[in-house]
Amino acid sequence: MATNALICDGPDEVARLQYHLLRETPDLIVEVATDAFRAVEAAARSRPDVVVANVDMDAVGGPEMVRRMKAAAPSARVIVRSDVADPTVIAASLAAGAAAYLLRAEGLDGLTAAIRTVQAGGMALSARAADLLADEIGRTVLRVRDLEDELQTLREDVSQGTTAKADFLANISHELRTPVTVAKGIAYVLRNPSVPEVEREQFLQQLQDSLDSLVGIVDEIITLAELERGTFSLDLAPTDLGPLIRNAVDDVRRRYPTTPIEAQVPDALVAIADGGRIGGVVHELLDNACRYSPVGGTVELVTRLLDEGVVVAVTDRGDGLDRGVVAQAFRQPFSTGEATLRKEKAGVGVGLHLARQIVIEHGGVIWADPLPGGGTRVSFCIPSHEGDRLEAPPAGAA
């Protein structure tokens, strides 16, 4: 049975294709067109079995020409011949309805075989087109896997973030309830005019401590919100950190009288810093170290002035925090070093995250090292000269 074929190409190529096909497949009835629009009209009129079309022609080309051919002659098997060796175009042409894609540069040797293949209901690609498409499929599969991994990581991060914020709400309810309860109780007692003056002073000090704790929690949350909104700013200037660090040591000693703090602070320790913020970072690290130290366990604070800048290291002798826990606390707010229900130690859970953000805003780095004998050392380094930034963090930097 004869096969009707429509050839669409430039005048010279049409003649070459027609001669080749009539010689190779004598039972082929060939109609030709040298214009894309006329080719579509011819397809609608004659309803050919096979269309061999150069889709690089002017006016209508590429996948759009394939779609128009298929709309004009739905049963026709369209063989694309093109100079475009682009796997995206190959895939788009096949998706538009082409049954074969042949690169013109590979000659006419595969054309007859492609016609037989598409007549039998199959699909055909020239060797180079197949290689290009296979490579692209391979890359696409790898990209899909990478995207799936990234999506899974994102899901885990979202889940962790949701869980962390739920933990934060549980933590904050405890952390706020304690000083509020104390303050309410003291206020009730102070209403009694018969309270001795000495006891009144003690109660007032406890009330002040409770209010300071509340203010500290609120300040942490406000700072975190400023960082997330991008409105956080520092007041950087050459600052002697020595007095600020010694003040933080004295304050934490008063809060943890049973935990000895050994501090080594030089007389002069100048850095480019927002003194209040860095003092708060040191206070946070000392507070964490004392919180996780056993009763009577010594906390060490060592400060040094190096070429890289001012280095502050705080070491506790507790159980030691896993690197993953520390990294999460640095990276993600609302993370604490233990389960929410173990409230004898857990805090609000924003301190380490804020400490890291403040150090980074100073152009510094912060890192943590679990110690072989137990305990954890958390250190940070900030520049001592204006304009410096520490781009290469030390080993183990978070």
C-alpha positions as CSV (number, residue, x, y, z in Angstrom):
1,M,0.0,0.0,0.0
2,A,1.4,3.4,-1.0
3,T,2.4,5.9,1.7
4,N,1.5,9.6,1.3
5,A,4.4,11.9,2.4
6,L,4.5,15.7,2.6
7,I,7.9,17.3,2.5
8,C,8.4,20.9,3.7
9,D,11.8,22.6,3.3
10,G,13.7,25.1,1.2
11,P,13.6,24.6,-2.6
12,D,17.1,23.0,-3.0
13,E,16.6,20.7,0.0
14,V,13.1,19.7,-1.2
15,A,14.5,18.5,-4.5
16,R,17.3,16.6,-2.7
17,L,14.8,15.0,-0.2
18,Q,12.3,14.1,-3.0
19,Y,15.0,12.4,-5.1
20,H,16.4,10.5,-2.1
21,L,13.0,9.2,-0.9
22,L,11.8,8.2,-4.3
23,R,15.0,6.2,-4.8
24,E,14.9,4.6,-1.4
25,T,11.1,4.0,-1.0
26,P,9.5,3.7,-4.5
27,D,6.0,3.1,-2.9
28,L,6.1,6.7,-1.4
29,I,3.8,9.3,-2.9
30,V,5.6,12.6,-2.3
31,E,4.0,16.1,-2.1
32,V,6.3,19.1,-1.5
33,A,6.0,22.6,-0.1
34,T,8.6,25.3,0.3
35,D,6.6,27.5,2.6
36,A,5.4,26.7,6.2
37,F,1.9,28.1,5.7
38,R,1.4,26.3,2.5
39,A,2.7,23.1,4.1
40,V,0.0,23.4,6.8
41,E,-2.6,24.0,4.1
42,A,-1.4,21.0,2.1
43,A,-1.5,18.8,5.2
44,A,-5.1,19.8,5.9
45,R,-6.0,19.0,2.3
46,S,-4.2,15.8,1.6
47,R,-4.0,14.3,5.1
48,P,-0.6,12.7,4.6
49,D,0.6,9.6,6.5
50,V,4.0,11.2,7.1
51,V,5.2,14.8,7.2
52,V,9.0,15.5,6.9
53,A,9.4,19.2,7.9
54,N,12.3,21.5,8.4
55,V,11.1,23.5,11.5
56,D,13.8,26.1,11.2
57,M,12.0,27.9,8.3
58,D,10.8,31.5,8.6
59,A,7.4,32.5,9.8
60,V,6.3,29.5,11.7
61,G,9.0,27.2,13.1
62,G,10.0,25.0,16.0
63,P,7.4,23.2,18.1
64,E,4.7,25.6,17.0
65,M,5.0,24.3,13.4
66,V,4.7,20.7,14.7
67,R,1.5,21.7,16.6
68,R,0.0,23.3,13.5
69,M,0.8,20.2,11.4
70,K,-0.8,17.9,14.0
71,A,-3.9,20.2,14.1
72,A,-4.2,20.1,10.4
73,A,-3.6,16.4,10.0
74,P,-4.0,14.6,13.4
75,S,-3.2,11.2,12.0
76,A,0.0,12.3,10.3
77,R,3.4,11.2,11.8
78,V,5.6,14.3,11.9
79,I,9.4,13.9,11.4
80,V,11.3,17.0,12.3
81,R,14.5,17.9,10.5
82,S,16.4,20.7,12.2
83,D,19.8,22.4,12.6
84,V,19.0,23.1,16.2
85,A,21.0,20.7,18.5
86,D,19.3,21.8,21.7
87,P,17.9,19.1,23.9
88,T,15.2,21.6,25.2
89,V,14.0,22.2,21.6
90,I,14.1,18.4,20.9
91,A,12.0,17.7,24.0
92,A,9.6,20.5,23.2
93,S,9.1,19.3,19.6
94,L,8.4,15.7,20.8
95,A,6.0,17.1,23.4
96,A,4.2,19.1,20.6
97,G,3.5,15.8,18.8
98,A,6.6,15.0,16.6
99,A,7.3,11.3,16.2
100,A,10.9,11.8,15.2
101,Y,13.7,14.4,15.5
102,L,16.6,14.3,13.0
103,L,19.5,16.7,12.9
104,R,20.1,17.8,9.3
105,A,23.9,17.7,9.8
106,E,23.7,14.0,10.1
107,G,22.6,13.6,6.5
108,L,19.8,11.6,4.9
109,D,20.9,8.1,5.8
110,G,18.5,7.7,8.7
111,L,15.5,9.3,7.1
112,T,14.1,6.2,5.4
113,A,14.5,4.2,8.6
114,A,12.8,6.9,10.6
115,I,9.8,6.9,8.2
116,R,9.5,3.1,8.5
117,T,9.7,3.4,12.3
118,V,7.1,6.2,12.7
119,Q,4.8,4.3,10.2
120,A,4.9,1.4,12.5
121,G,3.9,3.6,15.5
122,G,7.3,4.1,16.9
123,M,9.5,7.1,17.6
124,A,12.9,7.9,16.1
125,L,15.9,10.1,17.0
126,S,19.1,10.6,15.1
127,A,22.2,9.5,16.9
128,R,23.3,13.0,18.0
129,A,19.8,14.0,18.9
130,A,19.4,10.9,21.1
131,D,22.8,11.6,22.8
132,L,21.8,15.2,23.5
133,L,18.4,14.2,24.9
134,A,19.9,11.4,27.0
135,D,22.4,13.7,28.5
136,E,19.7,16.3,29.3
137,I,17.5,13.6,30.9
138,G,20.5,12.5,33.0
139,R,21.1,16.0,34.2
140,T,17.4,16.5,34.8
141,V,17.2,13.4,36.9
142,L,20.1,14.6,39.0
143,R,18.6,18.1,39.3
144,V,15.3,16.5,40.4
145,R,17.1,14.5,43.0
146,D,19.0,17.6,44.2
147,L,15.7,19.5,44.4
148,E,14.0,16.6,46.2
149,D,16.9,16.7,48.7
150,E,16.6,20.4,49.1
151,L,12.9,20.2,49.5
152,Q,13.3,17.5,52.2
153,T,15.8,19.7,54.0
154,L,13.5,22.6,53.7
155,R,10.6,20.5,55.1
156,E,12.8,19.4,58.0
157,D,13.9,23.0,58.6
158,V,10.3,24.2,58.6
159,S,9.3,21.3,60.9
160,Q,12.2,22.0,63.2
161,G,11.3,25.7,63.2
162,T,7.7,25.0,64.0
163,T,8.7,22.6,66.8
164,A,11.3,25.1,68.1
165,K,8.8,27.9,68.2
166,A,6.3,25.6,70.0
167,D,9.1,24.8,72.5
168,F,9.8,28.5,72.8
169,L,6.3,29.2,73.8
170,A,6.6,26.5,76.4
171,N,9.9,27.8,77.6
172,I,8.8,31.5,77.6
173,S,5.7,30.6,79.6
174,H,8.0,29.1,82.3
175,E,10.7,31.8,82.1
176,L,8.2,34.6,82.4
177,R,6.0,33.0,85.0
178,T,8.8,32.6,87.5
179,P,9.9,36.3,87.8
180,V,6.2,37.4,87.5
181,T,5.2,35.1,90.3
182,V,8.1,36.3,92.5
183,A,7.3,40.0,91.7
184,K,3.6,39.5,92.6
185,G,4.4,37.8,95.8
186,I,6.9,40.4,96.9
187,A,4.5,43.2,96.0
188,Y,1.9,41.5,98.2
189,V,4.3,41.3,101.1
190,L,5.5,44.9,100.7
191,R,2.0,46.1,101.2
192,N,2.3,45.0,104.8
193,P,3.6,48.0,106.7
194,S,4.9,45.8,109.5
195,V,7.7,44.2,107.4
196,P,11.1,45.1,108.9
197,E,13.3,47.5,107.0
198,V,16.0,44.9,106.5
199,E,13.6,42.3,105.0
200,R,12.0,45.1,102.9
201,E,15.4,45.8,101.4
202,Q,15.9,42.1,100.6
203,F,12.5,41.9,99.1
204,L,13.1,45.0,97.0
205,Q,16.4,43.5,95.7
206,Q,14.5,40.3,94.8
207,L,11.9,42.4,93.0
208,Q,14.6,44.2,91.1
209,D,16.2,40.9,90.1
210,S,12.9,39.6,88.8
211,L,12.2,42.8,86.8
212,D,15.7,42.7,85.4
213,S,15.1,39.1,84.3
214,L,11.8,40.1,82.6
215,V,13.5,43.0,80.9
216,G,16.3,40.8,79.7
217,I,13.9,38.3,78.1
218,V,11.9,41.1,76.4
219,D,15.1,42.7,75.1
220,E,16.2,39.4,73.6
221,I,12.9,38.9,71.8
222,I,13.0,42.5,70.5
223,T,16.6,42.2,69.2
224,L,15.7,38.9,67.5
225,A,12.7,40.6,65.8
226,E,15.0,43.5,64.6
227,L,17.5,41.0,63.2
228,E,14.8,39.1,61.3
229,R,13.3,42.4,59.9
230,G,16.8,43.7,59.0
231,T,16.4,46.8,61.2
232,F,19.1,45.8,63.7
233,S,22.0,48.2,64.0
234,L,25.2,48.5,66.0
235,D,27.0,51.6,67.5
236,L,30.5,50.6,66.5
237,A,33.5,52.5,68.0
238,P,37.0,51.7,69.4
239,T,36.0,50.3,72.8
240,D,37.9,48.9,75.8
241,L,36.1,45.6,76.5
242,G,37.9,44.9,79.7
243,P,35.6,46.8,82.1
244,L,32.5,45.5,80.3
245,I,33.7,41.9,80.5
246,R,34.6,42.2,84.2
247,N,31.2,43.7,84.9
248,A,29.5,40.7,83.1
249,V,31.7,38.4,85.3
250,D,30.6,40.1,88.5
251,D,27.0,40.1,87.5
252,V,26.9,36.4,86.7
253,R,28.9,35.6,89.9
254,R,26.1,37.2,91.9
255,R,23.5,35.1,90.0
256,Y,25.4,31.8,90.5
257,P,27.2,32.2,93.9
258,T,28.0,28.4,94.0
259,T,29.8,28.3,90.7
260,P,33.3,29.7,90.8
261,I,34.3,31.8,87.7
262,E,38.0,32.2,87.0
263,A,38.5,35.2,84.7
264,Q,41.6,36.3,82.8
265,V,41.0,39.8,81.4
266,P,43.9,42.1,80.4
267,D,43.9,45.7,81.6
268,A,43.4,46.9,78.0
269,L,41.3,45.1,75.5
270,V,40.4,47.4,72.7
271,A,38.2,46.3,69.8
272,I,35.9,47.9,67.2
273,A,32.6,47.1,69.0
274,D,29.3,48.0,70.3
275,G,30.3,47.7,73.9
276,G,26.8,47.0,75.3
277,R,26.1,44.3,72.8
278,I,29.4,42.5,73.3
279,G,29.0,42.8,77.0
280,G,25.7,41.1,76.5
281,V,27.3,38.3,74.5
282,V,29.8,37.6,77.2
283,H,27.1,37.7,79.8
284,E,25.1,35.1,77.8
285,L,28.0,32.8,77.4
286,L,28.9,33.0,81.1
287,D,25.2,32.4,82.1
288,N,25.0,29.4,79.8
289,A,28.3,28.0,81.2
290,C,27.1,28.4,84.8
291,R,23.7,27.0,84.0
292,Y,25.2,23.8,82.6
293,S,28.0,23.4,85.1
294,P,27.7,20.9,88.0
295,V,27.5,22.3,91.5
296,G,30.9,23.6,92.5
297,G,32.2,23.2,88.9
298,T,34.5,26.0,87.8
299,V,33.8,28.2,84.8
300,E,36.8,29.7,83.0
301,L,36.8,32.9,81.0
302,V,40.0,33.8,79.0
303,T,40.4,36.9,76.8
304,R,43.3,37.6,74.5
305,L,44.3,40.2,72.0
306,L,45.7,38.5,68.8
307,D,46.5,39.7,65.4
308,E,43.1,38.5,64.2
309,G,41.3,40.5,66.9
310,V,40.0,40.1,70.4
311,V,39.2,36.5,71.4
312,V,37.0,35.6,74.3
313,A,36.6,31.9,75.4
314,V,34.2,30.6,78.0
315,T,34.7,27.1,79.3
316,D,32.4,25.0,81.5
317,R,32.9,21.6,83.0
318,G,29.4,20.2,82.5
319,D,28.3,17.2,80.5
320,G,29.2,18.9,77.2
321,L,26.8,19.8,74.4
322,D,26.8,17.8,71.2
323,R,28.1,19.8,68.2
324,G,24.8,19.3,66.4
325,V,22.9,20.8,69.3
326,V,25.3,23.8,69.5
327,A,25.1,24.3,65.8
328,Q,21.3,24.3,65.9
329,A,21.3,26.7,68.8
330,F,23.6,29.1,66.9
331,R,21.7,28.7,63.6
332,Q,18.1,28.6,64.8
333,P,16.4,30.8,67.4
334,F,14.3,29.2,70.1
335,S,16.7,26.2,70.5
336,T,17.8,25.0,73.9
337,G,20.3,22.4,74.9
338,E,17.8,20.1,76.4
339,A,14.2,19.0,76.3
340,T,11.6,21.6,77.1
341,L,10.3,19.6,80.1
342,R,13.7,19.6,81.8
343,K,13.2,23.1,83.0
344,E,15.8,23.1,85.7
345,K,18.3,24.3,83.1
346,A,16.6,25.2,79.9
347,G,16.2,28.9,79.1
348,V,14.2,30.9,76.6
349,G,16.5,29.5,73.8
350,V,17.4,32.6,71.9
351,G,20.6,33.6,73.6
352,L,23.2,31.6,71.6
353,H,21.4,32.5,68.3
354,L,21.5,36.2,69.2
355,A,25.1,36.0,70.4
356,R,26.1,34.5,67.0
357,Q,24.2,37.2,65.1
358,I,25.7,40.0,67.1
359,V,29.2,38.6,66.6
360,I,28.6,38.3,62.9
361,E,27.3,41.8,62.7
362,H,30.6,42.9,64.2
363,G,32.4,41.1,61.4
364,G,33.5,38.3,63.7
365,V,33.1,34.6,64.2
366,I,31.9,32.3,67.0
367,W,32.4,28.6,67.5
368,A,32.0,25.9,70.1
369,D,34.2,22.9,71.0
370,P,33.0,20.0,73.2
371,L,36.0,19.0,75.4
372,P,37.3,15.4,75.7
373,G,37.2,15.5,79.5
374,G,33.6,16.9,79.6
375,G,32.3,20.4,79.2
376,T,32.1,22.9,76.3
377,R,34.2,25.8,75.3
378,V,32.4,28.6,73.4
379,S,34.7,31.2,71.8
380,F,34.3,34.3,69.6
381,C,36.6,36.7,67.9
382,I,35.8,40.2,66.7
383,P,38.1,42.6,64.8
384,S,40.3,45.0,66.7
385,H,40.8,47.3,63.7
386,E,38.1,49.3,61.9
387,G,37.0,47.8,58.6
388,D,38.3,44.3,59.3
389,R,36.1,41.3,58.9
390,L,37.0,37.7,59.7
391,E,36.1,35.8,56.6
392,A,37.9,32.5,57.4
393,P,36.5,31.2,60.7
394,P,38.7,29.0,62.9
395,A,38.3,25.2,62.9
396,G,34.9,24.2,64.3
397,A,33.3,27.6,63.7
398,A,29.6,27.7,63.7
